């Protein structure tokens, strides 16, 4: 083996390792790493339950796979499982357990036992001995005593090793990155192992780590060595993946910036507009994640790839990064922007409040600016987390919040103008009230809140400041004990604790970006792990980089042509234009009619509309909308179905001919999309595929044609070529039990046209019915 320890990059690396004391950390957060090990020691892997293991719908917080994918990201670096070999099984959106195809014949419990035995074997490997057996799946099966089905992916192997042996292996979970660094260090390309040998790549790069320690006398950990490789000072980190085909020369993020802010996908029904919208929204909101999913799933069937995008889409919807609405004839400005709603939630007295619509909500979320006072990551271990309100936002008490920001403290409204210094029990708090001629008991919330504020909240605890029940606007760290705040101008909000403001948000963030459950109206209470999402809190408490562009947000408007655009957008239609967006050269702002607050559309909000051309012609679309949106046509793609044969008929050719006939008889806007037939691409037995085609024609195609042609059976028959078939092979038959002459007599026979038609049910299972569509 030839090592290039004299390369310029290796020398530069050595100088970097000893120049600053930055590379001696075992991990980025030892306390968090220790909590993972305590919860999932290597000896426990083989005995994990489905709830303890699986990510997915309604999964257990901080389960095993969550830790490997997300919980350790800020500790050991990123691991992005793209394929089903990333986790092998997880809980799908429908509540069922998805298993890798090689394990599909096993029950979820059997599949779990199978994969945890393999993962336990790797986690408990002796890293001081030869590890190359992990690259050989046959050796894994032999050591685990399992039938050869499927092991785990290359990234998973690397992640498992680094998660349980961070002191002995390099914490990189990507074969491509390992190869990249070896080549950058000047290792002979012919001696660099292939990407399907992740352990060999890692061990080879580890030789450079060991030599760097010896040659430069560097006190550096494996994590520190990896940190140096990715550092800006060394400048050899892998470049971001790029978008394929027409965008190969663009960085992913740059490609997103070049996307139109407003676009409409239009086309006939069944052309994949919704499918494309889901993947496009993920591509815009998380371009790097989008590209990772594509790169790691090149050989995955399109249906499985769609499932991966849909799962990521659902996460972004839950986090309020993506919002979706559907226009219809009754949809209004009040639904979309803001409106006044009756509210009887408090004291059952009828009140009216301004309620934000979907467009205003996502615009404000996208506009949120964070003011950060964090220089180092904030660790959560040992801290209690509290929710607190600073004034009633509906009662013109926002000045309390502003006062707290300006003076670095938090104020409690309960307690009036009484001084509770020295009160260590609830009884002592009650006594202060009683001595002031206020009768309260231990169970009154005023007593509970004051006692909690004074005694339960400790220094270093975190306070989340709410903004109503659906938003939060700041995060603070408690730095001082209770103090009584003298204020002659008021006799409330005089109970004070000094804080350090870690993050403030203007406007407030939606609760979904931090909480898994709704917030209570209570002024002050502790947040449990089932309410607050600790992973999201960790992310919010990371040091803020001012140079990063704002996160993209996406609003999807389905059936955009079915709403009254003027009525829905009102004066805001102008604000959608690129140049009128907030932060742009000709930025505009309007005052909303109900809330009387200024409003603008941020430049990081992307709007995607879908339009069914069979529902309303593009030519009839509101001109104000046409000028402000890019239109992307979605046509039927019969080529996707070429080669799929049912009853001896090529389905791609069948769809192509049907659509050509519709174009002649009607127009191209009423064609039939390929998605109706995509289910036929699955691995099915011949009889299953025949039954499915019958269902498609009976429940989808024929009703659609009847709608297109207003039940004109003659034209429908022309589309299906029924006039060229034998009577028993036609989908539509003319006439009824009795002929016209029987019903009206021979004298009327020439004067009456028989307009009766009925669906021939037997034709749906008849091969000649489908073959006759093509044969003229």
Secondary structure, DSSP 8 states (H G I E B T S, - for coil): ----TTSHHHHHHHHHHHHSTTS--SSS-HHHHHHHHHHS-GGGGGG--HHHH--BTT--TT-HHHIIIIITHHHH------STTTTSEEE-TTSSEEE-GGGTTS-HHHHHHHHHHHHHHHHT--TTS--GGGG-HHHHHHHHT--SS----HHHHHHHHHHH-TTTS-----HHHHHHHHHHTT--GGGS--TT-HHHHHHHHHHHHHHHHHHHT----HHHHHHHHT-TTTT-S----B--GGGTTSBHHHHHHTS-SEEEEEESTTSSHHHHHHHHHHHHH-HHHHHHHHHTTTTS-HHHHHHHHHHHHHHHHHTTSEEEEE--TT--HHHHTEEEEEE-TTTT--EEEEEE-HHHHHHHHHH-EEEE--SS----TT--EEEE--S-TTTT-HHHHHHHHHHTEEEESTTTT---TT--SHHHHHHHHHHTT----TTSHHHHHHHIIIIIS-TT-EEEEESTTSEEEEEEEEEEEEEE---TT-SSS-EEEEEEEEEEEEEEEEGGGTBSS---S-SEEE--TTTB-HHHHHHHTS---TTS----EEEEEETGGGS-HHHHHGGGGGGGSGGGSBTSTT---EE-TTT--EE--BTTEEEEEEEETTTS-GGGS-HHHHHHSEEEE----GGGGTT-EETTEEHHHHHHHHHHHHHHHT-GGG---GGGGGGGGS---HHHHHHHHHHHIIIIIHHHHHHHTTT-HHHHHHHTTGGGS-GGG-SEEE--SS-HHHHH-GGGGGG-----EEE-GGGGG-HHHHHHHH--
